[in-house]
Amino acid sequence: MIRDTVPDLPVPTEADLALRALPRSVSAHDSHMAQVAGMNLIETGGAAPSAALALPLTVGAWNLERCLFPEGAAQKMADCDLLLLSEMDHGMARTGQRNTTRDIAGGLGMAYAYAVEFLEMGLGSPIEHAFCEDDHNALGYHGNALMAKTDLRDHFALRLWGERQWFSDAEQPRLGERIAVGATVDTEAGPLLAISTHLESACGPEHREMQIRGLIAALDAAFPGLPVLIGGDLNTGNHNDGDWRAERLFDAAREAGFTVHGGPEDQPTTRPSLITRWPERQMKLDWFLARNMRLEETEIRSSLDATGRPLSDHDAIVTRITDLTVPQTPET
């Protein structure tokens, strides 16, 4: 588990970025990644009151697809007390070299924690090149974030089980593996553990099941007894004909005492965007997994802004935590 925090992630060195000569193996990848400082730290910042949050607590989870529009995203989720965000750029040319997590947290008066999923070697996909004004990335980080309207404590990040397939990707070569970032959030009903995660897309259901089992086992070992909320893009049905019901990760979560919440069963959470331009692509990828807490029904909130512009290829999911330690009847 990654535990060390810094106010600013370090700029990758030339040695950090010297990947192309490395053997395309898990061992070579992991040996190199262990030496890259930014891949082994959590950036924390923002400003929020230290007072415990009152219940009910509004929570949003959103894959922001690079986060082209931090201000629009913040406005869309202004009612949330806690946010679990994925695909957040930090120092990428395609998003103006911005620290998109810091910008959203600043706009909402939140404290944040950010962990790097991938160090990107290039500028992204050919479509994303059109958004770049620079021919280089200032940092090249892409990852997950957690933020709240209160101070966060006991920050941690955990790399999930994987096969490092993006290390060998010809179009978007990357160093890294899928990651979860979390912290303890104090509420007037007691502390809860909140985790923002992003499971693998380019794989089958067995891969994602292993990722969830490993994540839950690590949480149980490090934070026994705390109510837990996991949220994010679980990529359910991706590379599996879009059939989220075939994902065994839900069974793994339920076996561990979690309930599953994704809003209406027949409502997808993806849509065409400025980057992902395929109108036929409709999948249900985004979920909350909750243990020892009561949630209201989950809303699937459109990612279109007031002008009809898509802020992401994912809609957000939003729910409210109304009580802790109370068993919950699952939505699905």
C-alpha positions, 0 to 999 in steps of 0.5 A, a space after each residue: 500500500 502507498 502511504 507517503 503524501 506530498 503537496 506536489 507530485 515530482 516532475 518525472 526525470 529523463 530516466 523515469 521516461 526511458 521506457 522504450 528500451 525496457 523488456 516488455 515484461 511484468 518484472 521489468 515494468 515493476 522494477 522500473 516503476 518502483 524507482 519512479 517517485 511519482 508512481 509511489 506517492 499520493 498528492 494531497 491538498 485543497 482546503 476544507 473545514 475540519 468538522 465532521 460531515 453531517 448525514 445524509 451525505 451526498 456522494 458522487 462517482 464520475 469517470 471524467 475522461 481526462 477532465 477536459 472541463 474542470 470548472 464544468 465538472 465542479 459545477 455539475 457536482 456542486 451538491 456533493 460532499 464527497 467525490 470519487 473521480 477517475 481518469 484525472 489528468 495532471 500535467 497532460 498537454 491534452 488538458 492544458 497541463 492542468 492539475 485537474 483534481 486540484 482545480 475541481 477541489 479548489 472550485 468546490 472547497 474540498 480537500 483531495 487525495 490523488 494517485 497516479 494510475 499511469 505515467 503516459 509516454 505520449 500525448 494520448 490517442 490521435 483524437 486527443 492530439 487535437 486538444 494539445 497546444 504543447 508537443 509535450 506533457 509537463 508531467 504525464 500523470 493520469 489517475 484517480 482522485 478522492 475529495 471531500 468537504 472535510 479534511 481527509 486522513 489515513 490516505 492510501 493508494 493500492 495498485 490492483 492486480 494486473 498484467 501491465 498490458 498498457 505497457 506494451 500498447 503501441 498507440 498509448 504506451 504507459 507505465 503503471 497499473 490500475 489503482 485505488 485511492 482512499 482515505 478515512 472521512 469523518 462524519 457525525 455518525 462516525 468515520 467511513 472509508 471512501 475509495 475511488 477506483 478504476 478497474 481494467 477495461 481491456 480484459 475479461 470478467 475474471 481479471 476484474 473479479 481478481 482486482 475487486 477481491 484483492 482490493 477488498 482483502 487489502 481493505 479488510 487487513 488495513 482498516 478492519 471494522 470501518 464502514 466502506 464505500 467503493 465507487 467508480 468505473 468498474 468497467 463491467 461488461 467492457 470487452 464482454 459484449 456489454 453484459 454487466 450481469 456476467 461480471 463475477 466481481 459483484 458476487 465477490 463483493 456480496 460475499 464480502 458483505 457489500 451491497 451493489 448500487 448502480 441506479 436503474 438496471 436498464 440505464 447505461 452510464 456511457 455516452 458519446 463525448 468529444 473524445 469518444 465519438 461512437 453513438 452506439 457505445 452504451 454500457 453500464 460501467 459505474 457503481 458503488 459498492 457499500 458495506 455497513 451503511 445505508 444508501 438512498 437510490 442511486 441517480 445517474 446524472 447526465 454529463 451534458 452541461 447547460 449547453 449540451 456539451 458532454 463533459 465526459 463519455 461517462 455520466 456520473 452516479 450520485 447517491 446519499 449515505 443516510 446511516 452507517 452500520 445499517 444493513 442495506 437491501 441492494 438495488 441490483 
